Amino acid sequence: MTDTIAELGTRLGPDVVGAVRALYAPEQEPRAAALASVAIDCAYGPHPRNRLDLYREGEGGGPRPVLLFVHGGGFLVGDKGGDGNGNGGWVNAHLGRWAAVNGMLGAVMNYRLAPGETWPAGAEDVAAAVTWLQEHAAEHGGDPERIVLLGTSAGSVHIAGFLKLRSDHAGMVRAAVLLSGLYGFTPLDERDMLYYGPQDAYAGRMPRKAVVETALPLLLACAEFDPPRFQAEWAGLLQARLDRHGCLPRTHYASGHNHYSMAMHLGTADRRLSDEILTFISAHS
């Protein structure tokens, strides 16, 4: 698999997504068939995309930590997946199942998309989903006081935006894992402007300051074959965190992975990032 991913290089696009999905389908599809959601399309807000699914393995054992996964998609596309419902299949839903088999209540959310919905819609939706979990996680075996966030790409951006919007975020969640996000260390491109607006508006909207200054425990990850801009964002954030706090946050460099495979492979035989995340969550939940 590593050789195939290396051959794909640092490109983004539907063809690369499809190729990566095909690589991991033989491992992920049986897991999807083996563990169904325990609640589907829970409405955490009024918009049709304000929906999340929940995954849990087994009964009893006391309240378990809650992992909320926020998918990527460049602000414009993406879906939480599900039980063969045609809305993404196993992709993204696999993070809820991964959380479940590792002793957590897994939650996988949709959020409003650009260009129909613009900044700060994604960050607001993360906040609304967290609030819903605080109120309802216990009904499904989760501990509302032990919520951890996990995002990839645009999902990481929306989590960072949540840190910016909610000054009380440290009282709402225990920690956050950010995979290959854009936080404000590089200029916007045209696609980003469909969510953030023009470059001159970005200065007041970027989550850079919040994700640098937060005292919330963070795990920041980047892939070997992430596009250079994402690598520059990761390196810039690490340096800014070092300057601000005098030490680095927990970090992971996903060798052999690209922008899509980093999240898509979680739950497979390659446990390097999985183990890193689970150790981090255990330490903070």
C-alpha positions in Angstrom: 0.0 0.0 0.0 2.8 2.4 0.8 4.2 2.1 -2.7 0.8 2.8 -4.2 0.3 5.8 -2.1 3.8 7.1 -2.9 2.9 6.7 -6.6 -0.2 8.9 -6.1 2.1 11.7 -4.8 0.8 14.8 -3.2 -2.1 15.3 -5.6 -5.7 16.0 -4.4 -8.9 15.1 -6.2 -11.7 12.6 -6.7 -9.4 10.1 -8.5 -7.0 10.0 -5.6 -9.8 9.6 -3.1 -11.1 6.7 -5.2 -7.8 5.0 -5.4 -7.2 5.3 -1.7 -10.7 4.1 -0.9 -10.1 1.0 -3.1 -6.9 0.3 -1.2 -8.6 0.1 2.2 -12.0 -1.3 1.2 -11.0 -5.0 1.7 -10.2 -4.3 5.4 -12.9 -1.6 6.1 -16.0 -3.1 4.4 -16.1 -6.2 6.6 -15.8 -4.0 9.7 -18.7 -1.9 8.5 -20.9 -5.0 8.1 -20.0 -6.2 11.5 -20.9 -3.1 13.5 -24.0 -1.1 12.8 -24.8 2.3 14.2 -26.7 2.5 17.5 -28.4 5.7 16.5 -28.6 7.4 13.1 -29.3 10.9 11.8 -29.6 12.4 15.3 -30.6 16.0 14.8 -28.2 18.3 16.6 -29.5 21.4 14.9 -32.2 22.7 12.5 -30.4 22.4 9.2 -30.8 19.2 7.2 -27.1 18.5 7.5 -27.1 19.0 11.2 -27.1 15.2 11.7 -24.8 12.7 13.4 -24.6 8.9 13.8 -23.5 7.1 17.0 -21.5 3.8 17.3 -20.9 1.6 20.3 -19.7 -1.9 20.8 -21.3 -3.9 23.6 -23.4 -2.9 26.6 -22.6 -1.8 30.1 -19.1 -1.2 31.4 -19.9 2.3 32.7 -19.9 5.5 30.8 -17.2 5.6 28.1 -15.3 8.5 26.5 -17.0 10.1 23.4 -15.1 10.7 20.2 -16.7 13.1 17.7 -15.3 12.8 14.2 -15.5 15.8 11.8 -14.9 14.8 8.1 -13.0 16.6 5.4 -14.0 17.7 2.0 -12.5 21.1 1.2 -15.5 22.9 2.8 -17.6 21.9 -0.2 -18.3 18.1 0.0 -18.3 15.2 2.4 -20.6 12.9 4.3 -20.6 11.0 7.6 -21.2 7.7 5.7 -23.3 5.0 7.3 -24.8 1.6 7.0 -24.8 1.2 3.2 -27.2 4.1 2.8 -25.5 5.5 -0.2 -24.2 8.5 1.6 -20.6 7.6 1.7 -20.7 4.0 2.7 -17.9 3.0 5.1 -15.8 6.1 4.6 -16.0 8.4 7.6 -18.4 6.1 9.4 -15.4 3.9 9.9 -14.1 6.4 12.4 -17.2 5.9 14.6 -16.7 2.2 14.4 -13.0 2.5 15.2 -13.8 4.5 18.3 -16.5 2.0 19.3 -14.2 -1.1 19.1 -11.6 0.8 21.1 -14.0 1.4 24.0 -15.6 4.7 23.1 -18.9 6.0 22.0 -18.1 7.1 18.4 -20.0 10.0 16.9 -19.6 11.0 13.2 -21.2 14.3 12.1 -22.3 16.1 9.0 -22.1 19.9 8.8 -23.2 22.7 6.6 -21.2 23.1 3.4 -20.0 26.0 1.3 -20.8 27.8 -0.9 -24.4 27.8 0.4 -23.2 28.2 4.0 -20.1 30.2 4.8 -17.9 31.1 7.8 -18.4 30.4 10.6 -21.0 27.7 9.8 -18.7 24.7 10.2 -17.3 25.9 13.5 -20.8 26.6 14.8 -21.9 23.1 13.8 -19.0 21.5 15.7 -20.1 23.6 18.8 -23.7 22.5 18.3 -22.8 18.8 17.9 -20.7 19.0 21.1 -23.6 20.6 23.0 -25.9 17.8 21.7 -23.5 15.2 22.9 -23.2 16.9 26.3 -27.0 16.5 26.6 -27.5 13.1 25.0 -24.3 11.0 25.1 -25.3 9.4 28.4 -28.4 8.0 26.8 -26.1 5.9 24.6 -23.5 4.9 27.1 -21.2 7.9 26.7 -19.7 10.2 29.3 -20.6 13.8 28.4 -17.7 15.1 30.5 -15.2 13.2 28.4 -15.6 14.3 24.8 -12.6 14.4 22.4 -12.6 15.8 18.9 -11.0 14.3 15.8 -11.0 16.1 12.5 -9.3 15.7 9.1 -8.6 18.5 6.6 -11.7 20.8 6.5 -12.9 19.0 9.6 -9.7 20.0 11.5 -10.3 23.6 10.3 -13.8 23.6 11.7 -12.5 22.2 15.0 -9.9 25.0 15.1 -12.8 27.4 14.3 -14.7 26.0 17.3 -11.7 26.8 19.5 -11.8 30.4 18.2 -15.6 30.9 18.5 -16.0 29.3 21.9 -13.8 30.8 24.6 -15.2 28.1 26.9 -14.1 25.2 24.7 -11.8 23.7 27.3 -14.9 23.2 29.5 -16.8 21.5 26.7 -14.2 19.0 25.4 -11.1 17.3 26.8 -8.8 17.3 23.8 -8.6 17.5 20.0 -6.8 15.6 17.3 -6.2 17.6 14.1 -5.1 15.8 10.9 -3.8 17.9 8.0 -5.7 21.1 8.6 -5.3 24.7 7.4 -5.1 27.2 10.3 -3.9 30.5 8.8 -0.2 30.1 8.2 -0.5 30.1 4.4 -2.6 32.3 2.0 -6.1 31.3 1.0 -6.7 29.7 -2.3 -9.9 30.2 -4.4 -11.6 27.1 -3.0 -11.1 28.4 0.6 -12.7 31.7 -0.3 -16.0 29.9 -1.0 -16.1 29.4 2.8 -14.1 32.2 4.3 -14.8 35.0 1.8 -12.0 37.1 0.2 -8.4 37.3 1.5 -9.0 40.7 3.2 -11.7 39.2 5.4 -9.6 36.1 6.3 -7.4 37.9 8.9 -10.4 38.3 11.3 -11.7 34.8 10.6 -8.7 32.6 10.6 -8.4 30.2 13.6 -4.6 30.6 13.8 -4.5 32.6 17.1 -6.9 30.2 18.8 -5.2 27.0 17.9 -1.8 28.5 18.8 -2.9 29.8 22.2 -5.4 27.2 23.5 -4.4 25.3 26.6 -6.5 22.4 25.3 -4.4 19.3 24.7 -3.7 18.9 21.0 -2.4 16.1 18.8 -1.3 17.5 15.5 -0.6 15.2 12.5 0.6 15.6 9.0 1.2 13.0 6.2 4.4 12.4 4.2 2.5 12.9 1.0 0.3 15.8 2.1 0.5 18.7 -0.4 3.2 21.2 0.5 0.7 23.7 1.7 -0.6 21.4 4.4 2.9 20.5 5.4 3.8 24.2 5.7 0.7 24.7 7.9 1.7 21.8 10.2 5.2 23.1 10.5 4.1 26.7 11.0 1.7 25.7 13.8 4.3 23.6 15.5 6.8 26.5 15.5 4.1 28.9 16.7 3.1 26.5 19.5 6.8 26.1 20.5 7.2 29.9 20.6 4.0 30.4 22.6 4.3 27.5 25.1 7.9 26.7 25.2 7.3 23.1 24.1 5.7 21.2 21.3 2.3 19.6 21.4 2.0 15.9 20.8 2.7 15.4 17.1 2.7 12.6 14.5 4.3 12.5 11.0 2.4 9.8 9.1 5.1 8.3 6.9 3.8 6.4 3.9 0.4 8.2 3.9 -1.2 11.0 1.9 -3.9 13.5 2.7 -6.7 11.0 2.3 -5.2 7.8 3.6 -4.2 9.3 7.0 -7.8 9.2 8.2 -9.1 6.5 5.8 -6.7 3.8 7.1 -7.6 4.1 10.8 -8.9 0.7 11.9 -6.7 -1.3 9.6 -3.5 -3.3 10.3 -1.4 -0.2 10.1 -1.7 0.8 13.8 1.0 3.6 14.0 -1.4 6.6 14.0 -4.2 4.6 15.6 -2.0 3.8 18.6 -0.8 7.3 18.8 -4.3 8.7 18.9 -5.5 6.1 21.4 -2.6 6.8 23.7 -3.4 10.5 23.5 -7.1 10.1 24.2 -6.4 7.8 27.1 -4.1 10.4 28.7 -6.8 13.1 28.4 -10.1 11.3 29.0 
